Amino acid sequence: MLKPINLKALPAYIAAAVFVTVLSFYLVRAETATPSDYSHLVEFIQLQDREAPLYVFEDYEDGYDTAIHKANLEYLNSHPDLIKKIRADLEGASLRWRLKRLRHRLLFVPENRKEFAALYEHYCKDVIRFILEKTNFKNPFYEVLTLVQEKPELPTDIDGVVVFLVHNLAKEFQTTNVFTSQKEKKAEIKLKGKIFIGDIGSYASQAELLENGKVEFTRNTYSIWQNSADNPYTALMTPAEETLHVLLRPYTEKAIAKKVTLLPQKTITAVRRITDEWIAVEEAVAGGLVHKLLPLFFEKQLPAFPAALIEADLITKMKRKKYRYLRCGIDLSEHIGYKDFLNRYKSNPDAIRQSLKAYLSLTKPFS
């Protein structure tokens, strides 16, 4: 976590304005729907995404965020006149830069179209039931509901995870950048902005390295899924994928903790490296299972859904680092069968990790 540092206040050169509509809403269940198929849901998803109104999901918090850090740097790099002015003001051609503070909070666009909200909520519950039947897991969810309330009261002492369904997700941020010249003159640049994050679903847990060298995990009691995406399959597969992330997370955390105990020197950097590896492994396992199971669900509910959209979603995901094992997971699941694939991960996650890494080094699929 980044801690606030009290330095002499210096005038900010710019502040990109952000306007957020602050309204009072309430949490409601979507109207009951019992569709025979979900063809209309696909049509809804293909409508143009809405980016307003934006409501606050939670208060600002300090902490590093990769997407926001990238957006902050992109702004600075794309405004050479600003950097030129800083150099002139600080009387130095060479500048040192550091990110003094980064604050962010999650925003969401609610789904106010009642028919769309009801249909998507019903679809999510249907997919969850199907995944649980095929994997023989108990239901990990306390509730699945459509969110139209700003700053919802987040669940704490409950048995299960609450799923909030929204239309779109964004992050609002505030950054403080410090530039220092060779003469040790300083300028402080504060930026504000928001980005639509593109993560259709999310379920987070945090790892903390304790003084005794062990890792302690804290899982969120909620997950957020959005019903909008450039590719409708991305929104349709989210309930299946995120359900599997919730179910697989205890096995992933156990594997991370085991790896950390074997470290000769236990550092935060090392824990982050291990966690990054296991996030990619869990994505491959969840993705491999979804790739097998969701088409079975579609056979009855969306029989005409284009296979090309499934492949397009896969290609898009594989461009991101955390999905580096995804194709391997799909092929491995097909090779040994999804039930065996899942059971192996539950009993010996590291064996699956080694298989994924081995497959990645091959030039041909399993045979």
ABEGO torsion letter per residue (X at the ends): XBBBBBBBBBBBABBBBBBBBBBBBBBBBBBBBBBABAAAAAAAAABBBBAOBBBBABBBBBEBBAAAAAAAAAAAAABAAAAAAAAAAAGBABBBBBBABBBBBBBBBBBABAAAAAAAAAAAAAAAAAAAAAAGBBBABABBBBBABBGBBBBBBBBEBBBBBBABBBBBBBBBBBBBBAAGBBBBBBBBBBBBAGBABBBBBBBBBBAAGBBBBBBBABBBBBABBABAAAAAAAAAAAAAAAAAAAAAAAAAAAAAAABABBBAAAAAAAAAAAAAAAAAAAAAAAAAAAAAAAAAABAABBAAAAAAAAAAAAABAAAAAAAAAAAAAAAAEAAAAAAAAAABAAAAAAAAAAAAABABBBX
